[in-house]
Amino acid sequence: MKLGEIYDPEFLRQFGKHKEKFERLSLKDESPYIDLDEIANVMEINIEINPSLGDDKDGEYDHNSNKIILNSKRPKTRMRFTEAHEIGHAVLDHQGVSWREINNSNLPGVSKWKEIAANNFAAELLMPSKLLLRLVHQYTEAHSIDEGHLTVFHQIFIKQYLAQQLGVSEEAMGYRINNLDLFVAVNND
């Protein structure tokens, strides 16, 4: 399956001159896992893994050098979200150096807006709604679950399954499910 098939056209337009290359990338072996390194490669972004980035930083993106630095001390799911977040800074053409911190509540308005935009971008990049719906359908079919009657327990197991399949934390998946009203969409599908 090509990436161009699982993202909305509005999201794809953000990739500008890299859009066509991005759309042609494929999911590997029918796996739903989004290959961020491959996306960074298409965008000509250099990735560096650095254990000495600092305890307060998860990663940073330098617009001038088109380089992302990731803190290797973080859990794999957090590093993955941070990489997607920093790719977001690149795609959204955020000038200068942007960084993802543990606590960014003290950032000035414009910087905070950029961080929110990069977080939203990362959530869509890692957990596209079309792919989530497809995975929920696969899960419910495999487990003979009536999608019109998902219990709280079904939703918990589906969230865990989706997080594991897409290489994100359950917390990130929970936010994405809530923001999309995913289980409402499944019931109405």
Contacts in CASP RR format, 6 or more apart in sequence:
PFRMAT RR
TARGET T0000
AUTHOR 0000-0000-0000
METHOD contacts of the structure
MODEL  1
MKLGEIYDPEFLRQFGKHKEKFERLSLKDESPYIDLDEIANVMEINIEIN
PSLGDDKDGEYDHNSNKIILNSKRPKTRMRFTEAHEIGHAVLDHQGVSWR
EINNSNLPGVSKWKEIAANNFAAELLMPSKLLLRLVHQYTEAHSIDEGHL
TVFHQIFIKQYLAQQLGVSEEAMGYRINNLDLFVAVNND
1 26 0 8 1.000
1 27 0 8 1.000
1 30 0 8 1.000
2 23 0 8 1.000
2 24 0 8 1.000
2 25 0 8 1.000
2 26 0 8 1.000
3 22 0 8 1.000
3 23 0 8 1.000
3 24 0 8 1.000
3 25 0 8 1.000
3 26 0 8 1.000
3 27 0 8 1.000
3 34 0 8 1.000
4 12 0 8 1.000
4 22 0 8 1.000
4 23 0 8 1.000
4 24 0 8 1.000
5 130 0 8 1.000
6 27 0 8 1.000
6 128 0 8 1.000
6 130 0 8 1.000
6 131 0 8 1.000
6 134 0 8 1.000
7 124 0 8 1.000
7 128 0 8 1.000
7 130 0 8 1.000
8 128 0 8 1.000
8 129 0 8 1.000
8 130 0 8 1.000
11 124 0 8 1.000
11 128 0 8 1.000
12 19 0 8 1.000
12 22 0 8 1.000
12 23 0 8 1.000
13 19 0 8 1.000
14 91 0 8 1.000
14 92 0 8 1.000
14 121 0 8 1.000
15 22 0 8 1.000
15 43 0 8 1.000
15 91 0 8 1.000
18 42 0 8 1.000
18 43 0 8 1.000
18 91 0 8 1.000
21 42 0 8 1.000
22 39 0 8 1.000
22 42 0 8 1.000
22 43 0 8 1.000
25 35 0 8 1.000
25 38 0 8 1.000
25 39 0 8 1.000
25 42 0 8 1.000
27 33 0 8 1.000
27 34 0 8 1.000
28 35 0 8 1.000
31 165 0 8 1.000
32 131 0 8 1.000
32 134 0 8 1.000
32 135 0 8 1.000
32 165 0 8 1.000
32 166 0 8 1.000
33 165 0 8 1.000
33 166 0 8 1.000
33 167 0 8 1.000
34 84 0 8 1.000
34 125 0 8 1.000
34 126 0 8 1.000
34 166 0 8 1.000
36 80 0 8 1.000
36 83 0 8 1.000
36 84 0 8 1.000
36 87 0 8 1.000
36 125 0 8 1.000
36 126 0 8 1.000
37 47 0 8 1.000
37 83 0 8 1.000
39 87 0 8 1.000
39 125 0 8 1.000
40 46 0 8 1.000
40 47 0 8 1.000
40 68 0 8 1.000
40 83 0 8 1.000
40 87 0 8 1.000
43 66 0 8 1.000
43 87 0 8 1.000
43 90 0 8 1.000
43 91 0 8 1.000
44 66 0 8 1.000
45 66 0 8 1.000
45 67 0 8 1.000
45 68 0 8 1.000
45 87 0 8 1.000
45 90 0 8 1.000
46 65 0 8 1.000
46 66 0 8 1.000
46 67 0 8 1.000
46 68 0 8 1.000
47 67 0 8 1.000
47 68 0 8 1.000
47 70 0 8 1.000
47 83 0 8 1.000
48 67 0 8 1.000
48 68 0 8 1.000
48 69 0 8 1.000
48 70 0 8 1.000
49 69 0 8 1.000
49 70 0 8 1.000
49 72 0 8 1.000
50 69 0 8 1.000
50 70 0 8 1.000
50 71 0 8 1.000
50 72 0 8 1.000
51 71 0 8 1.000
51 72 0 8 1.000
51 73 0 8 1.000
53 59 0 8 1.000
53 60 0 8 1.000
53 69 0 8 1.000
53 70 0 8 1.000
53 71 0 8 1.000
53 72 0 8 1.000
53 73 0 8 1.000
54 71 0 8 1.000
54 73 0 8 1.000
55 73 0 8 1.000
55 102 0 8 1.000
56 101 0 8 1.000
56 102 0 8 1.000
56 103 0 8 1.000
57 71 0 8 1.000
57 99 0 8 1.000
57 100 0 8 1.000
57 101 0 8 1.000
57 102 0 8 1.000
58 70 0 8 1.000
58 71 0 8 1.000
58 74 0 8 1.000
58 78 0 8 1.000
58 79 0 8 1.000
58 82 0 8 1.000
58 85 0 8 1.000
58 99 0 8 1.000
58 100 0 8 1.000
58 101 0 8 1.000
58 102 0 8 1.000
59 68 0 8 1.000
59 69 0 8 1.000
59 70 0 8 1.000
59 71 0 8 1.000
59 82 0 8 1.000
59 86 0 8 1.000
59 99 0 8 1.000
59 100 0 8 1.000
60 68 0 8 1.000
60 69 0 8 1.000
60 86 0 8 1.000
60 97 0 8 1.000
60 98 0 8 1.000
60 99 0 8 1.000
60 100 0 8 1.000
61 67 0 8 1.000
61 68 0 8 1.000
61 86 0 8 1.000
61 87 0 8 1.000
61 88 0 8 1.000
61 89 0 8 1.000
61 90 0 8 1.000
61 94 0 8 1.000
61 97 0 8 1.000
61 98 0 8 1.000
61 99 0 8 1.000
62 69 0 8 1.000
62 96 0 8 1.000
62 97 0 8 1.000
63 89 0 8 1.000
63 90 0 8 1.000
63 93 0 8 1.000
63 94 0 8 1.000
63 95 0 8 1.000
63 96 0 8 1.000
63 97 0 8 1.000
63 98 0 8 1.000
64 96 0 8 1.000
66 90 0 8 1.000
68 83 0 8 1.000
68 86 0 8 1.000
68 87 0 8 1.000
68 90 0 8 1.000
70 79 0 8 1.000
70 82 0 8 1.000
70 83 0 8 1.000
70 86 0 8 1.000
71 79 0 8 1.000
71 82 0 8 1.000
72 79 0 8 1.000
74 82 0 8 1.000
75 169 0 8 1.000
76 167 0 8 1.000
77 163 0 8 1.000
77 167 0 8 1.000
77 168 0 8 1.000
77 169 0 8 1.000
77 172 0 8 1.000
78 169 0 8 1.000
80 126 0 8 1.000
80 167 0 8 1.000
80 168 0 8 1.000
81 122 0 8 1.000
81 126 0 8 1.000
81 168 0 8 1.000
81 169 0 8 1.000
81 172 0 8 1.000
82 100 0 8 1.000
84 121 0 8 1.000
84 122 0 8 1.000
84 125 0 8 1.000
84 126 0 8 1.000
85 100 0 8 1.000
85 118 0 8 1.000
85 119 0 8 1.000
85 121 0 8 1.000
85 122 0 8 1.000
86 98 0 8 1.000
86 100 0 8 1.000
86 118 0 8 1.000
87 121 0 8 1.000
87 122 0 8 1.000
87 125 0 8 1.000
88 94 0 8 1.000
88 117 0 8 1.000
88 118 0 8 1.000
88 121 0 8 1.000
88 122 0 8 1.000
88 125 0 8 1.000
89 98 0 8 1.000
89 114 0 8 1.000
89 118 0 8 1.000
91 121 0 8 1.000
92 114 0 8 1.000
92 117 0 8 1.000
92 118 0 8 1.000
92 121 0 8 1.000
94 114 0 8 1.000
94 117 0 8 1.000
94 118 0 8 1.000
98 111 0 8 1.000
98 114 0 8 1.000
98 115 0 8 1.000
98 118 0 8 1.000
100 115 0 8 1.000
100 118 0 8 1.000
104 111 0 8 1.000
104 112 0 8 1.000
104 115 0 8 1.000
107 115 0 8 1.000
123 172 0 8 1.000
123 175 0 8 1.000
123 176 0 8 1.000
123 179 0 8 1.000
126 166 0 8 1.000
126 167 0 8 1.000
126 168 0 8 1.000
126 172 0 8 1.000
127 162 0 8 1.000
127 166 0 8 1.000
127 168 0 8 1.000
127 172 0 8 1.000
127 173 0 8 1.000
127 176 0 8 1.000
129 180 0 8 1.000
129 182 0 8 1.000
129 185 0 8 1.000
131 166 0 8 1.000
132 162 0 8 1.000
132 176 0 8 1.000
132 177 0 8 1.000
132 180 0 8 1.000
132 182 0 8 1.000
133 182 0 8 1.000
133 185 0 8 1.000
133 186 0 8 1.000
133 189 0 8 1.000
135 161 0 8 1.000
135 162 0 8 1.000
135 165 0 8 1.000
135 166 0 8 1.000
136 147 0 8 1.000
136 158 0 8 1.000
136 162 0 8 1.000
136 182 0 8 1.000
136 186 0 8 1.000
137 147 0 8 1.000
137 186 0 8 1.000
137 189 0 8 1.000
139 145 0 8 1.000
139 158 0 8 1.000
139 161 0 8 1.000
139 162 0 8 1.000
140 146 0 8 1.000
140 147 0 8 1.000
140 150 0 8 1.000
140 154 0 8 1.000
140 158 0 8 1.000
140 186 0 8 1.000
145 154 0 8 1.000
147 186 0 8 1.000
147 187 0 8 1.000
147 189 0 8 1.000
148 186 0 8 1.000
148 187 0 8 1.000
150 158 0 8 1.000
150 183 0 8 1.000
150 186 0 8 1.000
150 187 0 8 1.000
155 177 0 8 1.000
155 183 0 8 1.000
158 183 0 8 1.000
159 170 0 8 1.000
159 173 0 8 1.000
159 174 0 8 1.000
159 177 0 8 1.000
160 170 0 8 1.000
162 173 0 8 1.000
162 177 0 8 1.000
163 169 0 8 1.000
163 170 0 8 1.000
163 172 0 8 1.000
163 173 0 8 1.000
163 174 0 8 1.000
166 173 0 8 1.000
168 176 0 8 1.000
176 182 0 8 1.000
177 183 0 8 1.000
END
